[in-house]
Amino acid sequence: MSAYAPGVAVTYRQNLGDYELHDLNTGDVLEVRDESLGTDTLAVYAKDGTLRVYDQNTGAVLTDTVVAPIEGLQRTDLYGRRRLGLAA
């Protein structure tokens, strides 16, 4: 397991060399483009453009949106507002 918040887990698929998000409440599985652990948050950017941010303590979804894909994207960086020096 790569990352966890109550109700969700990100797992590594060694045979394919990528990650999946498992929603343990709904059974949904998304292929992950990138995931990031912040201060009390888990941010997950799925290959379908879904961007979700979870509270690591409660599992509550703080953000659930769709981001337009970037052609040829090789790497992403997910930064929380605190890390960028912005107000929470």
N, C-alpha and C positions, 0 to 999 in steps of 0.2 A: 504494500500500500504506500502510495506516495504522499497523500494528504487526506485529512479527515476532518469533518465537522459533523455534529450530531445529525444523522439522517442522510449524509452524503459521504462518498469515498472516491478518491481518485486512485486508480490502479494502473500499474505498468504492465503492458502486454509484451513480454520479452520476445515472443516469437515474431511479433510485428514491429517492435521497436517504437511503440507509441503508447499513449495513455487513454484511459476512458474514465468518464465521470459516471458513477452509479448513484442514482437517487434511490435511497433505500426505502423511501415512503411510497413512491409511485412505481418503482421498477424501471423508470426510464434510464437509458444508457446513451451517453453522448461521446463521440470521439473528441478528444481534447487537443487543441492547438497549443495551449499554454496554460499553466496554473502557477499561482503565486501565493505564498503564505505571508500575510502582513501581521501587524499587531492586532490580534484577535479576529482576523478575517482570512477567508480563503477565497481568492478570485480565480474563476475558471473561464477561459475563452475557448469555446468549442469550435470545431471545424465548420459547423453549420452557421456560425456567426453569433451564436448565443453567448452573451456575457453575463455571468452570474457572480455575485459576491455574497458569500455566506458569513454569518457571525459564527466564529469557531466555538463559542461557548454555548450558544443556544441552537445553532443550526438555522436560525431565521434567515430568510433571503433578504438581503439589504438592497440588492440591485438585480433586476432581471430584465435584460434588454437585448436587442439584436444589433450587432455592429456590421456594417457593410464590409465584405471581405476585401482584403488588399491583394491585388494580383501579385503573384510571385513572392508572397510573404515567406520568409525563412525563419524569422525569430520575432518574438514580441516581448515586451517588458510591461508588466502590470504593476503600477505604483499606486499606493494609497495616498490620500490627501496629506496625511501627516508626513510621509516620506518626501513628498514634494514641497513641504514647508507651507501648505495651505491649511486653513482652518478646518477642523473636523466637521 
